Amino acid sequence: MVCSVKVIGIIIYLIAEYQYQYGDAVSRRAVDAVFQALFILTEIRAVLRETAPHHDLDPDTRRRMQQLCDDLEHEVSSIRKELLP
């Protein structure tokens, strides 16, 4: 998960740098996807905090984590499509 946070941070930096250097507007969808991904990572972090230290997930929490991971993969896929055509 830490790696994912670093990747999202790098993407945000690249978006800001791209706009500054070239003056072009980066796809609104990519920017929205970055912020949505950050929100999802925050939700995952909350679940990890709630289940610490062993992270034993009950069936409901496991389903919630699966949905959050699926949503995160979708957002990262959107970012890739927009920024790396």
Buried (B, 14 or more C-beta within 10 A) or exposed (E): EEEBBEEBEEBBEEBEEBEEEEEEEBBEEBBBBBEBBBBBBEBBEEBBEEBEEEEEBEEEBEEBBEEBEEBBEBBBEBBEEBBEE
